[in-house]
Amino acid sequence: MPKRILQGTVTSNANAQTVTVSVERRFKHPVLAKTIRKSKKYRAHDETNQFNVGDQVRIQECAPKSKTKRWEVLDRV
């Protein structure tokens, strides 16, 4: 099964080798037919601590790195 790749914005880089990435998705409400924006935060592994708050990045699923980290940063967009 292929690994999911998501695109989002780094919202925090306070922890060592970890960034928090906010991913926004848009979809049409099934009844109201209105476009809705929902966001979700993912903790991603950043080996070299090279990404800062505000960077647009792509993250990919990986094997668990810690209790909360299941994603790793691929590159800057």
PDB file of N, H, CA, C and O in Angstrom:
ATOM      1  N   MET A   1       0.837  -1.179   0.000  1.00  0.00           N
ATOM      2  CA  MET A   1       0.000   0.000   0.000  1.00  0.00           C
ATOM      3  C   MET A   1       0.886   1.247   0.000  1.00  0.00           C
ATOM      4  O   MET A   1       1.829   1.335   0.787  1.00  0.00           O
ATOM      5  N   PRO A   2       0.593   2.204  -0.870  1.00  0.00           N
ATOM      6  CA  PRO A   2       1.438   3.405  -0.929  1.00  0.00           C
ATOM      7  C   PRO A   2       1.274   4.266   0.312  1.00  0.00           C
ATOM      8  O   PRO A   2       0.235   4.259   0.973  1.00  0.00           O
ATOM      9  N   LYS A   3       2.334   5.005   0.605  1.00  0.00           N
ATOM     10  H   LYS A   3       3.178   5.010   0.069  1.00  0.00           H
ATOM     11  CA  LYS A   3       2.308   5.883   1.769  1.00  0.00           C
ATOM     12  C   LYS A   3       1.636   7.198   1.392  1.00  0.00           C
ATOM     13  O   LYS A   3       1.848   7.719   0.297  1.00  0.00           O
ATOM     14  N   ARG A   4       0.834   7.727   2.296  1.00  0.00           N
ATOM     15  H   ARG A   4       0.663   7.304   3.186  1.00  0.00           H
ATOM     16  CA  ARG A   4       0.157   8.987   2.039  1.00  0.00           C
ATOM     17  C   ARG A   4       1.152  10.140   2.117  1.00  0.00           C
ATOM     18  O   ARG A   4       2.064  10.130   2.944  1.00  0.00           O
ATOM     19  N   ILE A   5       0.970  11.121   1.259  1.00  0.00           N
ATOM     20  H   ILE A   5       0.229  11.129   0.587  1.00  0.00           H
ATOM     21  CA  ILE A   5       1.774  12.335   1.274  1.00  0.00           C
ATOM     22  C   ILE A   5       0.813  13.500   1.409  1.00  0.00           C
ATOM     23  O   ILE A   5      -0.134  13.625   0.633  1.00  0.00           O
ATOM     24  N   LEU A   6       1.060  14.365   2.407  1.00  0.00           N
ATOM     25  H   LEU A   6       1.830  14.263   3.037  1.00  0.00           H
ATOM     26  CA  LEU A   6       0.223  15.526   2.652  1.00  0.00           C
ATOM     27  C   LEU A   6       1.063  16.793   2.580  1.00  0.00           C
ATOM     28  O   LEU A   6       2.282  16.748   2.744  1.00  0.00           O
ATOM     29  N   GLN A   7       0.410  17.916   2.334  1.00  0.00           N
ATOM     30  H   GLN A   7      -0.580  17.952   2.201  1.00  0.00           H
ATOM     31  CA  GLN A   7       1.093  19.208   2.274  1.00  0.00           C
ATOM     32  C   GLN A   7       0.493  20.118   3.326  1.00  0.00           C
ATOM     33  O   GLN A   7      -0.728  20.185   3.473  1.00  0.00           O
ATOM     34  N   GLY A   8       1.345  20.821   4.062  1.00  0.00           N
ATOM     35  H   GLY A   8       2.337  20.768   3.943  1.00  0.00           H
ATOM     36  CA  GLY A   8       0.843  21.711   5.096  1.00  0.00           C
ATOM     37  C   GLY A   8       1.869  22.749   5.509  1.00  0.00           C
ATOM     38  O   GLY A   8       2.919  22.896   4.884  1.00  0.00           O
ATOM     39  N   THR A   9       1.542  23.470   6.581  1.00  0.00           N
ATOM     40  H   THR A   9       0.689  23.351   7.089  1.00  0.00           H
ATOM     41  CA  THR A   9       2.378  24.559   7.080  1.00  0.00           C
ATOM     42  C   THR A   9       2.929  24.200   8.445  1.00  0.00           C
ATOM     43  O   THR A   9       2.201  23.699   9.301  1.00  0.00           O
ATOM     44  N   VAL A  10       4.223  24.457   8.652  1.00  0.00           N
ATOM     45  H   VAL A  10       4.814  24.865   7.956  1.00  0.00           H
ATOM     46  CA  VAL A  10       4.839  24.203   9.951  1.00  0.00           C
ATOM     47  C   VAL A  10       4.316  25.249  10.938  1.00  0.00           C
ATOM     48  O   VAL A  10       4.426  26.452  10.700  1.00  0.00           O
ATOM     49  N   THR A  11       3.741  24.770  12.056  1.00  0.00           N
ATOM     50  H   THR A  11       3.651  23.793  12.250  1.00  0.00           H
ATOM     51  CA  THR A  11       3.207  25.682  13.068  1.00  0.00           C
ATOM     52  C   THR A  11       4.083  25.728  14.311  1.00  0.00           C
ATOM     53  O   THR A  11       3.966  26.659  15.108  1.00  0.00           O
ATOM     54  N   SER A  12       4.963  24.736  14.496  1.00  0.00           N
ATOM     55  H   SER A  12       5.057  23.980  13.849  1.00  0.00           H
ATOM     56  CA  SER A  12       5.839  24.729  15.664  1.00  0.00           C
ATOM     57  C   SER A  12       7.082  23.906  15.363  1.00  0.00           C
ATOM     58  O   SER A  12       7.016  22.882  14.683  1.00  0.00           O
ATOM     59  N   ASN A  13       8.221  24.370  15.881  1.00  0.00           N
ATOM     60  H   ASN A  13       8.274  25.202  16.433  1.00  0.00           H
ATOM     61  CA  ASN A  13       9.460  23.596  15.782  1.00  0.00           C
ATOM     62  C   ASN A  13      10.195  23.642  17.126  1.00  0.00           C
ATOM     63  O   ASN A  13      11.425  23.629  17.168  1.00  0.00           O
ATOM     64  N   ALA A  14       9.438  23.697  18.214  1.00  0.00           N
ATOM     65  H   ALA A  14       8.438  23.707  18.180  1.00  0.00           H
ATOM     66  CA  ALA A  14      10.012  23.862  19.546  1.00  0.00           C
ATOM     67  C   ALA A  14      10.792  22.634  20.017  1.00  0.00           C
ATOM     68  O   ALA A  14      11.766  22.772  20.756  1.00  0.00           O
ATOM     69  N   ASN A  15      10.383  21.451  19.605  1.00  0.00           N
ATOM     70  H   ASN A  15       9.591  21.339  19.004  1.00  0.00           H
ATOM     71  CA  ASN A  15      11.040  20.229  20.066  1.00  0.00           C
ATOM     72  C   ASN A  15      12.161  19.811  19.119  1.00  0.00           C
ATOM     73  O   ASN A  15      12.133  20.135  17.931  1.00  0.00           O
ATOM     74  N   ALA A  16      13.141  19.094  19.649  1.00  0.00           N
ATOM     75  H   ALA A  16      13.164  18.830  20.613  1.00  0.00           H
ATOM     76  CA  ALA A  16      14.269  18.634  18.840  1.00  0.00           C
ATOM     77  C   ALA A  16      13.818  17.586  17.842  1.00  0.00           C
ATOM     78  O   ALA A  16      13.123  16.638  18.207  1.00  0.00           O
ATOM     79  N   GLN A  17      14.203  17.748  16.597  1.00  0.00           N
ATOM     80  H   GLN A  17      14.768  18.518  16.301  1.00  0.00           H
ATOM     81  CA  GLN A  17      13.928  16.820  15.502  1.00  0.00           C
ATOM     82  C   GLN A  17      12.442  16.588  15.269  1.00  0.00           C
ATOM     83  O   GLN A  17      12.061  15.554  14.722  1.00  0.00           O
ATOM     84  N   THR A  18      11.600  17.528  15.674  1.00  0.00           N
ATOM     85  H   THR A  18      11.910  18.368  16.119  1.00  0.00           H
ATOM     86  CA  THR A  18      10.159  17.385  15.489  1.00  0.00           C
ATOM     87  C   THR A  18       9.565  18.712  15.048  1.00  0.00           C
ATOM     88  O   THR A  18       9.928  19.769  15.563  1.00  0.00           O
ATOM     89  N   VAL A  19       8.651  18.648  14.094  1.00  0.00           N
ATOM     90  H   VAL A  19       8.355  17.789  13.676  1.00  0.00           H
ATOM     91  CA  VAL A  19       7.877  19.822  13.713  1.00  0.00           C
ATOM     92  C   VAL A  19       6.393  19.449  13.764  1.00  0.00           C
ATOM     93  O   VAL A  19       6.019  18.299  13.537  1.00  0.00           O
ATOM     94  N   THR A  20       5.568  20.434  14.063  1.00  0.00           N
ATOM     95  H   THR A  20       5.872  21.369  14.248  1.00  0.00           H
ATOM     96  CA  THR A  20       4.130  20.245  14.017  1.00  0.00           C
ATOM     97  C   THR A  20       3.640  20.878  12.727  1.00  0.00           C
ATOM     98  O   THR A  20       3.904  22.050  12.458  1.00  0.00           O
ATOM     99  N   VAL A  21       2.917  20.087  11.922  1.00  0.00           N
ATOM    100  H   VAL A  21       2.703  19.135  12.140  1.00  0.00           H
ATOM    101  CA  VAL A  21       2.461  20.541  10.620  1.00  0.00           C
ATOM    102  C   VAL A  21       0.939  20.573  10.617  1.00  0.00           C
ATOM    103  O   VAL A  21       0.290  19.583  10.955  1.00  0.00           O
ATOM    104  N   SER A  22       0.376  21.712  10.235  1.00  0.00           N
ATOM    105  H   SER A  22       0.904  22.516   9.961  1.00  0.00           H
ATOM    106  CA  SER A  22      -1.069  21.865  10.133  1.00  0.00           C
ATOM    107  C   SER A  22      -1.467  21.637   8.676  1.00  0.00           C
ATOM    108  O   SER A  22      -0.999  22.337   7.778  1.00  0.00           O
ATOM    109  N   VAL A  23      -2.337  20.647   8.452  1.00  0.00           N
ATOM    110  H   VAL A  23      -2.717  20.078   9.181  1.00  0.00           H
ATOM    111  CA  VAL A  23      -2.788  20.302   7.106  1.00  0.00           C
ATOM    112  C   VAL A  23      -4.262  20.674   6.987  1.00  0.00           C
ATOM    113  O   VAL A  23      -5.088  20.250   7.795  1.00  0.00           O
ATOM    114  N   GLU A  24      -4.580  21.472   5.968  1.00  0.00           N
ATOM    115  H   GLU A  24      -3.909  21.816   5.312  1.00  0.00           H
ATOM    116  CA  GLU A  24      -5.961  21.908   5.767  1.00  0.00           C
ATOM    117  C   GLU A  24      -6.572  21.150   4.602  1.00  0.00           C
ATOM    118  O   GLU A  24      -5.932  20.951   3.569  1.00  0.00           O
ATOM    119  N   ARG A  25      -7.820  20.728   4.779  1.00  0.00           N
ATOM    120  H   ARG A  25      -8.340  20.890   5.617  1.00  0.00           H
ATOM    121  CA  ARG A  25      -8.534  20.091   3.671  1.00  0.00           C
ATOM    122  C   ARG A  25      -9.844  20.823   3.462  1.00  0.00           C
ATOM    123  O   ARG A  25     -10.446  21.327   4.410  1.00  0.00           O
ATOM    124  N   ARG A  26     -10.274  20.876   2.228  1.00  0.00           N
ATOM    125  H   ARG A  26      -9.785  20.467   1.458  1.00  0.00           H
ATOM    126  CA  ARG A  26     -11.532  21.539   1.873  1.00  0.00           C
ATOM    127  C   ARG A  26     -12.445  20.508   1.231  1.00  0.00           C
ATOM    128  O   ARG A  26     -12.011  19.683   0.428  1.00  0.00           O
ATOM    129  N   PHE A  27     -13.720  20.572   1.601  1.00  0.00           N
ATOM    130  H   PHE A  27     -14.073  21.243   2.253  1.00  0.00           H
ATOM    131  CA  PHE A  27     -14.691  19.670   1.014  1.00  0.00           C
ATOM    132  C   PHE A  27     -16.062  20.324   1.036  1.00  0.00           C
ATOM    133  O   PHE A  27     -16.296  21.281   1.775  1.00  0.00           O
ATOM    134  N   LYS A  28     -16.945  19.809   0.235  1.00  0.00           N
ATOM    135  H   LYS A  28     -16.755  19.032  -0.365  1.00  0.00           H
ATOM    136  CA  LYS A  28     -18.288  20.341   0.148  1.00  0.00           C
ATOM    137  C   LYS A  28     -19.182  19.603   1.124  1.00  0.00           C
ATOM    138  O   LYS A  28     -19.187  18.372   1.156  1.00  0.00           O
ATOM    139  N   HIS A  29     -19.942  20.345   1.923  1.00  0.00           N
ATOM    140  H   HIS A  29     -19.938  21.344   1.897  1.00  0.00           H
ATOM    141  CA  HIS A  29     -20.860  19.741   2.883  1.00  0.00           C
ATOM    142  C   HIS A  29     -21.946  18.987   2.122  1.00  0.00           C
ATOM    143  O   HIS A  29     -22.502  19.518   1.161  1.00  0.00           O
ATOM    144  N   PRO A  30     -22.259  17.744   2.539  1.00  0.00           N
ATOM    145  CA  PRO A  30     -23.194  16.934   1.765  1.00  0.00           C
ATOM    146  C   PRO A  30     -24.618  17.492   1.706  1.00  0.00           C
ATOM    147  O   PRO A  30     -25.310  17.294   0.708  1.00  0.00           O
ATOM    148  N   VAL A  31     -25.064  18.178   2.744  1.00  0.00           N
ATOM    149  H   VAL A  31     -24.502  18.339   3.555  1.00  0.00           H
ATOM    150  CA  VAL A  31     -26.439  18.691   2.762  1.00  0.00           C
ATOM    151  C   VAL A  31     -26.497  20.165   2.393  1.00  0.00           C
ATOM    152  O   VAL A  31     -27.322  20.579   1.579  1.00  0.00           O
ATOM    153  N   LEU A  32     -25.618  20.953   2.996  1.00  0.00           N
ATOM    154  H   LEU A  32     -24.948  20.617   3.658  1.00  0.00           H
ATOM    155  CA  LEU A  32     -25.666  22.398   2.784  1.00  0.00           C
ATOM    156  C   LEU A  32     -24.996  22.841   1.485  1.00  0.00           C
ATOM    157  O   LEU A  32     -25.182  23.979   1.056  1.00  0.00           O
ATOM    158  N   ALA A  33     -24.230  21.971   0.863  1.00  0.00           N
ATOM    159  H   ALA A  33     -24.079  21.046   1.212  1.00  0.00           H
ATOM    160  CA  ALA A  33     -23.507  22.266  -0.382  1.00  0.00           C
ATOM    161  C   ALA A  33     -22.604  23.482  -0.235  1.00  0.00           C
ATOM    162  O   ALA A  33     -22.443  24.269  -1.168  1.00  0.00           O
ATOM    163  N   LYS A  34     -22.023  23.622   0.939  1.00  0.00           N
ATOM    164  H   LYS A  34     -22.154  22.983   1.697  1.00  0.00           H
ATOM    165  CA  LYS A  34     -21.169  24.751   1.267  1.00  0.00           C
ATOM    166  C   LYS A  34     -19.744  24.229   1.428  1.00  0.00           C
ATOM    167  O   LYS A  34     -19.548  23.137   1.963  1.00  0.00           O
ATOM    168  N   THR A  35     -18.756  24.981   0.979  1.00  0.00           N
ATOM    169  H   THR A  35     -18.916  25.868   0.544  1.00  0.00           H
ATOM    170  CA  THR A  35     -17.368  24.553   1.115  1.00  0.00           C
ATOM    171  C   THR A  35     -16.906  24.762   2.551  1.00  0.00           C
ATOM    172  O   THR A  35     -17.050  25.850   3.109  1.00  0.00           O
ATOM    173  N   ILE A  36     -16.353  23.712   3.139  1.00  0.00           N
ATOM    174  H   ILE A  36     -16.237  22.828   2.685  1.00  0.00           H
ATOM    175  CA  ILE A  36     -15.911  23.742   4.532  1.00  0.00           C
ATOM    176  C   ILE A  36     -14.408  23.513   4.574  1.00  0.00           C
ATOM    177  O   ILE A  36     -13.874  22.691   3.828  1.00  0.00           O
ATOM    178  N   ARG A  37     -13.719  24.259   5.467  1.00  0.00           N
ATOM    179  H   ARG A  37     -14.153  24.926   6.073  1.00  0.00           H
ATOM    180  CA  ARG A  37     -12.285  24.088   5.675  1.00  0.00           C
ATOM    181  C   ARG A  37     -12.072  23.434   7.029  1.00  0.00           C
ATOM    182  O   ARG A  37     -12.557  23.932   8.045  1.00  0.00           O
ATOM    183  N   LYS A  38     -11.355  22.328   7.048  1.00  0.00           N
ATOM    184  H   LYS A  38     -10.962  21.924   6.222  1.00  0.00           H
ATOM    185  CA  LYS A  38     -10.991  21.674   8.301  1.00  0.00           C
ATOM    186  C   LYS A  38      -9.489  21.480   8.307  1.00  0.00           C
ATOM    187  O   LYS A  38      -8.878  21.213   7.272  1.00  0.00           O
ATOM    188  N   SER A  39      -8.897  21.618   9.494  1.00  0.00           N
ATOM    189  H   SER A  39      -9.393  21.834  10.335  1.00  0.00           H
ATOM    190  CA  SER A  39      -7.460  21.419   9.583  1.00  0.00           C
ATOM    191  C   SER A  39      -7.150  20.407  10.674  1.00  0.00           C
ATOM    192  O   SER A  39      -7.918  20.226  11.619  1.00  0.00           O
ATOM    193  N   LYS A  40      -6.021  19.759  10.522  1.00  0.00           N
ATOM    194  H   LYS A  40      -5.397  19.906   9.754  1.00  0.00           H
ATOM    195  CA  LYS A  40      -5.571  18.765  11.475  1.00  0.00           C
ATOM    196  C   LYS A  40      -4.063  18.908  11.626  1.00  0.00           C
ATOM    197  O   LYS A  40      -3.362  19.207  10.660  1.00  0.00           O
ATOM    198  N   LYS A  41      -3.566  18.693  12.841  1.00  0.00           N
ATOM    199  H   LYS A  41      -4.135  18.450  13.626  1.00  0.00           H
ATOM    200  CA  LYS A  41      -2.139  18.824  13.096  1.00  0.00           C
ATOM    201  C   LYS A  41      -1.484  17.451  13.143  1.00  0.00           C
ATOM    202  O   LYS A  41      -2.028  16.507  13.717  1.00  0.00           O
ATOM    203  N   TYR A  42      -0.318  17.355  12.537  1.00  0.00           N
ATOM    204  H   TYR A  42       0.124  18.122  12.072  1.00  0.00           H
ATOM    205  CA  TYR A  42       0.475  16.141  12.550  1.00  0.00           C
ATOM    206  C   TYR A  42       1.854  16.467  13.099  1.00  0.00           C
ATOM    207  O   TYR A  42       2.400  17.532  12.808  1.00  0.00           O
ATOM    208  N   ARG A  43       2.424  15.567  13.887  1.00  0.00           N
ATOM    209  H   ARG A  43       1.982  14.702  14.123  1.00  0.00           H
ATOM    210  CA  ARG A  43       3.802  15.720  14.360  1.00  0.00           C
ATOM    211  C   ARG A  43       4.678  14.921  13.402  1.00  0.00           C
ATOM    212  O   ARG A  43       4.425  13.742  13.155  1.00  0.00           O
ATOM    213  N   ALA A  44       5.701  15.565  12.869  1.00  0.00           N
ATOM    214  H   ALA A  44       5.906  16.523  13.070  1.00  0.00           H
ATOM    215  CA  ALA A  44       6.546  14.940  11.854  1.00  0.00           C
ATOM    216  C   ALA A  44       8.014  15.008  12.258  1.00  0.00           C
ATOM    217  O   ALA A  44       8.451  15.944  12.929  1.00  0.00           O
ATOM    218  N   HIS A  45       8.761  13.999  11.835  1.00  0.00           N
ATOM    219  H   HIS A  45       8.406  13.239  11.291  1.00  0.00           H
ATOM    220  CA  HIS A  45      10.185  13.894  12.151  1.00  0.00           C
ATOM    221  C   HIS A  45      10.984  14.778  11.200  1.00  0.00           C
ATOM    222  O   HIS A  45      10.832  14.701   9.981  1.00  0.00           O
ATOM    223  N   ASP A  46      11.836  15.617  11.781  1.00  0.00           N
ATOM    224  H   ASP A  46      11.959  15.679  12.771  1.00  0.00           H
ATOM    225  CA  ASP A  46      12.712  16.517  11.022  1.00  0.00           C
ATOM    226  C   ASP A  46      14.136  16.269  11.515  1.00  0.00           C
ATOM    227  O   ASP A  46      14.576  16.879  12.489  1.00  0.00           O
ATOM    228  N   GLU A  47      14.841  15.387  10.848  1.00  0.00           N
ATOM    229  H   GLU A  47      14.483  14.892  10.056  1.00  0.00           H
ATOM    230  CA  GLU A  47      16.153  14.902  11.308  1.00  0.00           C
ATOM    231  C   GLU A  47      17.152  16.026  11.561  1.00  0.00           C
ATOM    232  O   GLU A  47      17.875  15.996  12.557  1.00  0.00           O
ATOM    233  N   THR A  48      17.200  17.017  10.674  1.00  0.00           N
ATOM    234  H   THR A  48      16.613  17.041   9.865  1.00  0.00           H
ATOM    235  CA  THR A  48      18.251  18.035  10.751  1.00  0.00           C
ATOM    236  C   THR A  48      17.786  19.372  11.320  1.00  0.00           C
ATOM    237  O   THR A  48      18.551  20.337  11.313  1.00  0.00           O
ATOM    238  N   ASN A  49      16.563  19.449  11.807  1.00  0.00           N
ATOM    239  H   ASN A  49      15.942  18.665  11.813  1.00  0.00           H
ATOM    240  CA  ASN A  49      16.011  20.695  12.363  1.00  0.00           C
ATOM    241  C   ASN A  49      16.121  21.855  11.385  1.00  0.00           C
ATOM    242  O   ASN A  49      16.487  22.961  11.782  1.00  0.00           O
ATOM    243  N   GLN A  50      15.810  21.622  10.106  1.00  0.00           N
ATOM    244  H   GLN A  50      15.512  20.723   9.783  1.00  0.00           H
ATOM    245  CA  GLN A  50      16.006  22.667   9.098  1.00  0.00           C
ATOM    246  C   GLN A  50      14.738  23.447   8.769  1.00  0.00           C
ATOM    247  O   GLN A  50      14.811  24.441   8.046  1.00  0.00           O
ATOM    248  N   PHE A  51      13.584  23.034   9.273  1.00  0.00           N
ATOM    249  H   PHE A  51      13.524  22.227   9.861  1.00  0.00           H
ATOM    250  CA  PHE A  51      12.337  23.705   8.921  1.00  0.00           C
ATOM    251  C   PHE A  51      11.885  24.624  10.045  1.00  0.00           C
ATOM    252  O   PHE A  51      11.987  24.281  11.223  1.00  0.00           O
ATOM    253  N   ASN A  52      11.381  25.807   9.665  1.00  0.00           N
ATOM    254  H   ASN A  52      11.298  26.086   8.708  1.00  0.00           H
ATOM    255  CA  ASN A  52      10.963  26.824  10.620  1.00  0.00           C
ATOM    256  C   ASN A  52       9.464  27.077  10.510  1.00  0.00           C
ATOM    257  O   ASN A  52       8.814  26.627   9.567  1.00  0.00           O
ATOM    258  N   VAL A  53       8.933  27.795  11.475  1.00  0.00           N
ATOM    259  H   VAL A  53       9.461  28.161  12.242  1.00  0.00           H
ATOM    260  CA  VAL A  53       7.511  28.121  11.486  1.00  0.00           C
ATOM    261  C   VAL A  53       7.156  28.917  10.233  1.00  0.00           C
ATOM    262  O   VAL A  53       7.860  29.862   9.875  1.00  0.00           O
ATOM    263  N   GLY A  54       6.076  28.539   9.576  1.00  0.00           N
ATOM    264  H   GLY A  54       5.505  27.771   9.867  1.00  0.00           H
ATOM    265  CA  GLY A  54       5.628  29.220   8.363  1.00  0.00           C
ATOM    266  C   GLY A  54       6.040  28.541   7.078  1.00  0.00           C
ATOM    267  O   GLY A  54       5.519  28.887   6.018  1.00  0.00           O
ATOM    268  N   ASP A  55       6.960  27.582   7.129  1.00  0.00           N
ATOM    269  H   ASP A  55       7.383  27.300   7.991  1.00  0.00           H
ATOM    270  CA  ASP A  55       7.391  26.878   5.921  1.00  0.00           C
ATOM    271  C   ASP A  55       6.283  25.962   5.413  1.00  0.00           C
ATOM    272  O   ASP A  55       5.588  25.309   6.192  1.00  0.00           O
ATOM    273  N   GLN A  56       6.134  25.926   4.093  1.00  0.00           N
ATOM    274  H   GLN A  56       6.699  26.456   3.460  1.00  0.00           H
ATOM    275  CA  GLN A  56       5.226  24.972   3.457  1.00  0.00           C
ATOM    276  C   GLN A  56       6.021  23.687   3.210  1.00  0.00           C
ATOM    277  O   GLN A  56       7.048  23.723   2.532  1.00  0.00           O
ATOM    278  N   VAL A  57       5.564  22.555   3.749  1.00  0.00           N
ATOM    279  H   VAL A  57       4.730  22.525   4.300  1.00  0.00           H
ATOM    280  CA  VAL A  57       6.307  21.300   3.623  1.00  0.00           C
ATOM    281  C   VAL A  57       5.384  20.176   3.188  1.00  0.00           C
ATOM    282  O   VAL A  57       4.161  20.269   3.293  1.00  0.00           O
ATOM    283  N   ARG A  58       6.013  19.101   2.692  1.00  0.00           N
ATOM    284  H   ARG A  58       7.006  19.025   2.607  1.00  0.00           H
ATOM    285  CA  ARG A  58       5.292  17.867   2.393  1.00  0.00           C
ATOM    286  C   ARG A  58       5.720  16.826   3.408  1.00  0.00           C
ATOM    287  O   ARG A  58       6.907  16.703   3.708  1.00  0.00           O
ATOM    288  N   ILE A  59       4.758  16.069   3.945  1.00  0.00           N
ATOM    289  H   ILE A  59       3.793  16.169   3.701  1.00  0.00           H
ATOM    290  CA  ILE A  59       5.068  15.025   4.914  1.00  0.00           C
ATOM    291  C   ILE A  59       4.565  13.685   4.382  1.00  0.00           C
ATOM    292  O   ILE A  59       3.603  13.620   3.616  1.00  0.00           O
ATOM    293  N   GLN A  60       5.243  12.615   4.811  1.00  0.00           N
ATOM    294  H   GLN A  60       6.024  12.668   5.433  1.00  0.00           H
ATOM    295  CA  GLN A  60       4.910  11.269   4.334  1.00  0.00           C
ATOM    296  C   GLN A  60       4.778  10.334   5.526  1.00  0.00           C
ATOM    297  O   GLN A  60       5.511  10.453   6.507  1.00  0.00           O
ATOM    298  N   GLU A  61       3.835   9.406   5.430  1.00  0.00           N
ATOM    299  H   GLU A  61       3.239   9.310   4.633  1.00  0.00           H
ATOM    300  CA  GLU A  61       3.655   8.397   6.470  1.00  0.00           C
ATOM    301  C   GLU A  61       4.916   7.558   6.617  1.00  0.00           C
ATOM    302  O   GLU A  61       5.632   7.322   5.644  1.00  0.00           O
ATOM    303  N   CYS A  62       5.182   7.109   7.840  1.00  0.00           N
ATOM    304  H   CYS A  62       4.600   7.301   8.630  1.00  0.00           H
ATOM    305  CA  CYS A  62       6.334   6.249   8.074  1.00  0.00           C
ATOM    306  C   CYS A  62       6.033   5.356   9.281  1.00  0.00           C
ATOM    307  O   CYS A  62       4.976   5.469   9.902  1.00  0.00           O
ATOM    308  N   ALA A  63       6.952   4.494   9.593  1.00  0.00           N
ATOM    309  H   ALA A  63       7.810   4.402   9.088  1.00  0.00           H
ATOM    310  CA  ALA A  63       6.817   3.666  10.790  1.00  0.00           C
ATOM    311  C   ALA A  63       6.906   4.577  12.018  1.00  0.00           C
ATOM    312  O   ALA A  63       7.541   5.629  11.945  1.00  0.00           O
ATOM    313  N   PRO A  64       6.292   4.204  13.135  1.00  0.00           N
ATOM    314  CA  PRO A  64       6.314   5.065  14.315  1.00  0.00           C
ATOM    315  C   PRO A  64       7.734   5.401  14.777  1.00  0.00           C
ATOM    316  O   PRO A  64       8.562   4.512  14.978  1.00  0.00           O
ATOM    317  N   LYS A  65       8.000   6.704  14.942  1.00  0.00           N
ATOM    318  H   LYS A  65       7.328   7.426  14.778  1.00  0.00           H
ATOM    319  CA  LYS A  65       9.303   7.164  15.433  1.00  0.00           C
ATOM    320  C   LYS A  65       9.257   7.388  16.939  1.00  0.00           C
ATOM    321  O   LYS A  65      10.277   7.261  17.616  1.00  0.00           O
ATOM    322  N   SER A  66       8.079   7.720  17.468  1.00  0.00           N
ATOM    323  H   SER A  66       7.250   7.823  16.918  1.00  0.00           H
ATOM    324  CA  SER A  66       7.895   7.932  18.907  1.00  0.00           C
ATOM    325  C   SER A  66       6.407   7.726  19.212  1.00  0.00           C
ATOM    326  O   SER A  66       5.653   7.224  18.378  1.00  0.00           O
ATOM    327  N   LYS A  67       6.006   8.116  20.406  1.00  0.00           N
ATOM    328  H   LYS A  67       6.619   8.524  21.084  1.00  0.00           H
ATOM    329  CA  LYS A  67       4.613   7.940  20.812  1.00  0.00           C
ATOM    330  C   LYS A  67       3.652   8.711  19.905  1.00  0.00           C
ATOM    331  O   LYS A  67       2.562   8.226  19.601  1.00  0.00           O
ATOM    332  N   THR A  68       4.050   9.896  19.477  1.00  0.00           N
ATOM    333  H   THR A  68       4.935  10.290  19.723  1.00  0.00           H
ATOM    334  CA  THR A  68       3.147  10.736  18.683  1.00  0.00           C
ATOM    335  C   THR A  68       3.569  10.913  17.222  1.00  0.00           C
ATOM    336  O   THR A  68       2.764  11.372  16.412  1.00  0.00           O
ATOM    337  N   LYS A  69       4.793  10.568  16.870  1.00  0.00           N
ATOM    338  H   LYS A  69       5.447  10.196  17.529  1.00  0.00           H
ATOM    339  CA  LYS A  69       5.282  10.815  15.511  1.00  0.00           C
ATOM    340  C   LYS A  69       5.096   9.599  14.615  1.00  0.00           C
ATOM    341  O   LYS A  69       5.654   8.529  14.862  1.00  0.00           O
ATOM    342  N   ARG A  70       4.291   9.791  13.563  1.00  0.00           N
ATOM    343  H   ARG A  70       3.838  10.660  13.363  1.00  0.00           H
ATOM    344  CA  ARG A  70       4.059   8.753  12.566  1.00  0.00           C
ATOM    345  C   ARG A  70       4.310   9.264  11.157  1.00  0.00           C
ATOM    346  O   ARG A  70       3.987   8.587  10.181  1.00  0.00           O
ATOM    347  N   TRP A  71       4.883  10.455  11.048  1.00  0.00           N
ATOM    348  H   TRP A  71       5.145  11.005  11.840  1.00  0.00           H
ATOM    349  CA  TRP A  71       5.125  11.110   9.762  1.00  0.00           C
ATOM    350  C   TRP A  71       6.560  11.619   9.734  1.00  0.00           C
ATOM    351  O   TRP A  71       7.175  11.835  10.779  1.00  0.00           O
ATOM    352  N   GLU A  72       7.089  11.809   8.518  1.00  0.00           N
ATOM    353  H   GLU A  72       6.590  11.634   7.670  1.00  0.00           H
ATOM    354  CA  GLU A  72       8.411  12.404   8.357  1.00  0.00           C
ATOM    355  C   GLU A  72       8.331  13.464   7.256  1.00  0.00           C
ATOM    356  O   GLU A  72       7.559  13.337   6.305  1.00  0.00           O
ATOM    357  N   VAL A  73       9.140  14.505   7.408  1.00  0.00           N
ATOM    358  H   VAL A  73       9.766  14.609   8.180  1.00  0.00           H
ATOM    359  CA  VAL A  73       9.134  15.606   6.440  1.00  0.00           C
ATOM    360  C   VAL A  73       9.931  15.178   5.212  1.00  0.00           C
ATOM    361  O   VAL A  73      11.058  14.698   5.327  1.00  0.00           O
ATOM    362  N   LEU A  74       9.331  15.359   4.038  1.00  0.00           N
ATOM    363  H   LEU A  74       8.415  15.749   3.945  1.00  0.00           H
ATOM    364  CA  LEU A  74      10.026  15.044   2.795  1.00  0.00           C
ATOM    365  C   LEU A  74      10.850  16.233   2.319  1.00  0.00           C
ATOM    366  O   LEU A  74      12.070  16.134   2.190  1.00  0.00           O
ATOM    367  N   ASP A  75      10.187  17.356   2.057  1.00  0.00           N
ATOM    368  H   ASP A  75       9.196  17.437   2.161  1.00  0.00           H
ATOM    369  CA  ASP A  75      10.891  18.523   1.537  1.00  0.00           C
ATOM    370  C   ASP A  75      10.030  19.764   1.690  1.00  0.00           C
ATOM    371  O   ASP A  75       8.868  19.701   2.092  1.00  0.00           O
ATOM    372  N   ARG A  76      10.642  20.901   1.353  1.00  0.00           N
ATOM    373  H   ARG A  76      11.585  20.952   1.026  1.00  0.00           H
ATOM    374  CA  ARG A  76       9.945  22.186   1.364  1.00  0.00           C
ATOM    375  C   ARG A  76       9.247  22.354   0.028  1.00  0.00           C
ATOM    376  O   ARG A  76       9.781  21.946  -1.004  1.00  0.00           O
ATOM    377  N   VAL A  77       8.091  22.934   0.030  1.00  0.00           N
ATOM    378  H   VAL A  77       7.657  23.265   0.868  1.00  0.00           H
ATOM    379  CA  VAL A  77       7.334  23.117  -1.229  1.00  0.00           C
ATOM    380  C   VAL A  77       7.666  24.455  -1.833  1.00  0.00           C
ATOM    381  O   VAL A  77       7.138  24.803  -2.890  1.00  0.00           O
TER     382      VAL A  77
END
